[in-house]
């Protein structure tokens, strides 16, 4: 009887032998994974596999035998599939022309103001925690245990904007188990899933309006007939207004997890969560050199 995958991983980590067979077994699971949950064609499944494949050695290295490797791998695949799908959607409307010019260039040339990026302190930490201004130990863990807890609150507060690829770094930063953090972020997202889905629909709509606007603007550069020109001018103006309206709606959405829900997820009183986030913001804003550098780019 063939040994379980968990046992095979443990034996490899103990002896350093059997990597080729282990890699083949894991690779087969990775390749078959999308077929269990999607109707993707073979090309898309292959693309998914090729993008995930380089992560396998790191996943094996990080695995701790407190739980099954099959569960650990499945969680990793679930989150990777989510980000993979988001990237596929993101490029759907641009793949034929995105190399010609950037969105910012199109907007500036057309007299539109590019949408400003959010600069909330919590989001900036999630984007680049390794560059945070607080003192770290050699292991990468924050020295201050109270600060570790407060940053964990911030992670769950802004979970809608969290890049799952950063979870291993954040887990080290705040000294928690990586799989545990994956599970908490999944539960937090489920609590605000309706708002996240609404924002994704708005982004999809905004991107479609931008795409249509750019088509109309390009046609205006070449059309000479007055009647046709008037038609494309009207279409460009309609798409411009719709794009700006969708952008404003997205900007007005502030998707955060309720403090009471963060408290439930961490078995912590909501008041402790609120005060911890307040102290974190206060600490952050006091570090003027770092915050001004972060906002200048």
N, C-alpha and C positions, 0 to 999 in steps of 0.2 A: 504494500500500500504506500502510495506516494505521501511524503511528509507535507504538512500544511505549509502554506506560504509564510505564515508567521514564524514557524519553526525554521524554515529555510533561511529567513532573514536573520534570525538570532544566531544560527550556526555560522552564517557568513560573517557576521559582526564579531563573533568569537574567534573564528579560525582564519578569516581572510580568504577562504577557499570557496569555490562554487559560484563565482560571480557571473560567469557566462550563462549557466543554466538559470540562475536567479533572474538575470536581466531578461532572458527570453520569456520566462513565466510572467513577469510583471508587464513586459511589452505587449504580450498577447491580451492581457486584461485591459490595458490602456486602449489598444486598438479596437477591441470589441465594445468598450464602454458606451460610446455614443449610440451604437446600434440598439442598445437596450432602452434608450430614452428618447430617441429622435428618429426621424425618417431621412436623415442625411444620406447623400449619395456617397459613393466610395471615395471620390476626390476630397470631399469635405472631411470625411473620417480620417483620411490619410493626412490632411493638413493639420487636424487636431492632434493626431499622434505625433507628427514631426515637431510640433511646437511644445508638446508636453514631454517628449522623450528626454531632452537634456536635464529635466528636473528630477529624473528617477534616482540618480546617485545621491542627490541631496536629501530626498525623501527617505531613502534607506538609512542614510547617515543620521538623520534627526529622529528616527523612530526609537521609541522607548518601549520595552516589553511590558508596560503596565496595561496594555490593551492589545487587541488584535491588529496586525499589520493590514489585514484586509479592510478593516474599518478606517484606519488611518489613510490608506490609499484611496478608498472610496470618497472620503471627505475632501481630499486634495483634488480628486477628479471632478467632484461636484462643483467646487468653487472655481476651478480652472475653466470648466465648461461655461459657467456664467460669464466670466470675463471674456472668454473666447467669443461667445455669442454677442456680447456688447460691442466688441471690436468689429465683428462682422457687420452689425447694423450700422455702426458709425461710418464705415467706409462704403456702404451700399450705394449711396447717391453720388459719391465723389470719385469712384475708381476710374472713370473714363476721362476725368478732366482735372483732378486734384493736383496733378503735377504741373499744370499750366500756371496756376496762381493760388495763393492762399486765401482763406476767407477774409482775413484782415485786409489784404491788398484789394480784393474786390470791393469791400465796403468803403475803404478810404477813397478809392478812385471814383466811387459812385456817390460820394458825399454822405455816406452813412457813418454813424459813430459805432465802432466795434463795441461789443458787449464787454463790460469790465469784469474781470475775474474776481471771485470772492477772495477776501483777505482775512477772514476770521481766523483768530489765533489757533483754535482747535484744528481747523482744516489744515493749516500750515504744518502743524506737527505731524499729522497723519501722512502728509506728502513727503516729508523729509525728516523723520525722527532721528536719523543718525547725525543730523546737523543741529540738533537742539542745543540750547546754550547751557543746559544743566550738567552738573558733574556726573560722570559715569565711572563705574568700576571697570577693571580690565576686561571683565566678561561682557561688557556692554550694558550691564544693568545700571539703572539710576541709583545713586548712593542713598538718596532720601526716600525711605519707605512711604512716608505720607505723600510725597510727590508722585511716587509710582501709582498709588491708589487714585489720586486725583486725575492723573493722565488716563488711567483706565476708564474713569467716568467720562472724560472727554472723548475717548475712542467710541464708547457706546452712544454718547450724545450725538456724534456726527457720523454714525455708522453708514448713513445713506451715501456719504461721500468717500468712504474708506475703500482704498484699493486693496483687494484681498492678497495681492502679492506682497504687501508690506506686513501682513500679520506675523510672520516669523520674526521680523525685526522688532515689531512692537512687543511681541510676547517676551523677547529677551529684555527689552527696555524696562518693562514693568514687572518682570520676574513672575510670569505665569506660564502654564503649560500651553503649548501652541494649539493643540486640539481643543482644549478647554476654551481658548479664546475664539477659535473658529465657531464653536457651538454657541457661545454667548452672542457673537455678532450675528449669527444666523437667526437666533431667536429675536434679537433686537430688530433686525430688518423685517421679520415677519410682523412685528407690531406696527410698523409704519409702511407696510407693503403697498397699501392703497395710494399713499402719497408718492411713493417712489415710482409706481406705475404711471401715475398721472404726469409726473415730471418727464418720464421717458416718452410718453405720448406727445407731450408738448415739444420736447426736443426733436422728435421725429418730424412733427409738423413744421417746426421752425426750419429744420434742415431742408425739407421739401420746398418751403417758400423761398429759401435762399437759392436753392438749385434752379427753381423756375425764374427767379429774379435775374440770375446771372445769364440764363439762356436769353431772356428778353433783352438784357443790356447788350449782349453780344450781337443780337440781331439788329439792334439800333445802330451799331457801328458800321454795318454793311448795307442796310436798306436805304434806297434813294427815293422810292415812290412815297409821296406825301400821305396817301391814304393808308398804306401799309405801315408807314412810320408812326402814324397816329395810333394805329392798332397796337403796335408793340410798346409805345410810350404808355398807353393806358394799362397794358398788362404789367409792365415793369412797375408802375406806380401802385397798382393793386397788390402785387407781390411784396413790394417794399413795405407797405403799410401792414400787411399780414405778418411779415417777418419781424418787424419792430414790435407789433402787438404780442406775438408769441414770445419774443425775447423778454419783454416786460413781465409777462405772466410767469416765466421761468424765474426771473430775478426776484419776483415777489414771494416765491415759495421758500420758506425756511423750514426745511425738513430736519427735525431733531427728535430724538427719543425723549419722552417725558421723564422727568426726574424720578417720579414714583415708579416707572417701569424699570429704569436703571437700578433703582433700589431693590426691586423684586428680583432682578436677574443676579444681583450681587449679594442678596440678603443683607442689605444695608438700609438704614432709615433714609427716607427721601430728603429730610433736612440735612443729613450728613452729605448727601450727594450735592445738594444745592450750595451748601457752604464750601464744600471742596472745590467745586467749579468756580465759585466766586474768588476764592483764594488763588486758584491757578491763574485766572485772568489777571488778577491784581499783580501776581508775581511776574507774569509775562510782560504786562505793560510797563513794569518798572525797569525792564531791560531794554532801554531805548535804542542802544546801538544795534541790537539784533533785530528788533521789530522794524526799525526804520530801514535796515538793509533788506529785510524780507518784503517790504512794501514798495521799495524803489524799483524793483524789477518788473 
